[in-house]
Amino acid sequence: MLPAKYQPAQILAPLIANLRQTGNTIVFTNGCFDILHPGHIHTLTHAKAQGDVLIVGVNSDASVKRLKGERRPILNQDERVVMLSALEAVDYVTIFDEDTPLALIQLLQPHVLVKGGDWNSEAVVGREVVEANGGKVVLIPYQEGLSTTGIIERILLTARQSA
């Protein structure tokens, strides 16, 4: 059973519309969050500071496989939702099956779209949607050396050295 912070997009959309109408600033970010690490925590904490309600869009297992390869994800989508939901900074988590969150951003209409600093603001999917509605894109400074791929490589290197 998924935590209460998880909501399918179609149920989440009217909840967010109500929060927006009552003056809350809606913040959105997304990712695979395959192995939750300090870089993710840094980005999510700073994302929450951009507004009142933080929504995290999580790539489905099928989406992660298409983007990262057959060996991913390490943790399934429900496990990733549970971990993200446990974070104080996160208000809602939803899963999307597409390769990009564009349809989800169009549905939720956030005021602020947040990505890690490893992104170029021009390349952030959904930027045009958010900016067309008077919103903004915020890039959170990248935490060097903290990536899921890098952590997997460190684990594999340690395992090879131990063998």
N, C-alpha and C positions, 0 to 999 in steps of 0.2 A: 504494500500500500504506500502510495506516494504522500509526502507531507503536504500540509495545507497550503504552503507557499506555491506549490505547483498548481498551475491552472492551464488547461488547453487554451489555445489562442482565442477560439470563438467565445469562450466563457470569460476570458481575461479582458477582451476588448471593451465590453460594456462597463466592467468594473473600473477600468482605466479612464474611460470617458467620464464617468461620474467623479472620479478623483480630479480630473482635469477641470471639470466644471466648478468644483469647489475650491479652485485656486492652487492646487498642488502642481509642482513642476515635475514632469515625468521624464525620467532618465532611462535610456535603453543602452545595453551593450550585449554582445553575443560572442560565442566561441564554442570550441569543442570541449574545453575544460577536461581533457582526457585524464590527466593526472594533475589534480589540484596542487598548486605549488605557490610559494611566496610571491612570485610575479603576478599570479592571478589575484591573490589577496590584496596586493598593492593597487592593482588596477580597479578592483571592485570597491575598495574602500574610498579611493579617490573619485570613482564614478558616483557613489552615493552622495558625496559632498557637493555634487553639481546640482542637486535638487532634493525633492521630498520623497519620491517613490522610485526605487531602482528595480527595473525589470531585466532579467537575464534570459536571453534566448540561447538555447543549447541545441547544437546540431544533433540530430538523431543518429543512431548507430549506422544506418544506411548512408546518411550524408557524410559522416566521418570516414567511412570506408571509401567512398568515392573521392574524397578530398585527400586523405592521408594514406590510403592503401589498404590491402586486405588484412594486414596484421593489426589494424586499429579499428575500433578503439580498444584500449586496454580495459577500461571500466565501461560497463554498458550505460545506456542513457538513464535508466532509473537510478543507478548508483551515483552517477554524476549529478542528477537532480537532488538526491538526498544530501550530498555533500554541500552543494551550493545553497540549498535551503537552510542548512545549519548556520550559515554565516549571518551575523547581525546586519551587515550592510545590505543584504539582499531582501527585497520585499516580495517579489514574485519571480518564479521560474517557469518558463514554457519551453516546449520542444518544437523545433521546426525540421521538416524533412528535406527541404530544398537545399541546394548548395550554398545559397546566400540567404540572408534574412530580409531581403527586399520586401517580399509580400507581408511579412510580419511587421516590418516598420510602417508600411503603408496602412496596415490594419490598426496598429496601436497609436500612430501619430505622436511619437515622443517629442518633447521640447528640446531635449539634449540627447545626442548620439555620441557615445564614448567608445573609443578604441585605444589599444595600446600604442605607444609611440613608435613601434616598428612599422606602423602604417603611415602612408602619405595621405593627408586629408583629402586630396583630390580622388584617391582610390577607394575611400571608405564607401561601401555599399549603403545606399539609403541617404547619403549626404544631400542629394538634390531634393528629396522628399521633405526632409527635416528643415532645410534652409528655405524651401518654398513656403513653409508655414511659419516662418519667422524664428525658427529654432537655430541651434548651432551644433557644430561638431567639436568635440574636445578630445585631444590626444593626450593620454597620460604617459609621462616619461617611461621609457622602456627600462626594465631592470636587467642589465647585462648579465648574461650567463644563466638566466632563468627561463628555460623553455621546456616544454614537455619532451620534445625531441632530444634536447641536450641531457635531460634527466634520464631518459631511456638509454642513451649512449653511455652515460656514467654507470648505470646499473649493469649493462652488458659488459663494460670494461672491467668492472669490479668482479663480476661473475667469472670472466675469463681468467683474471689474475688469481682467483681463488681455486680454480680448477686444477 
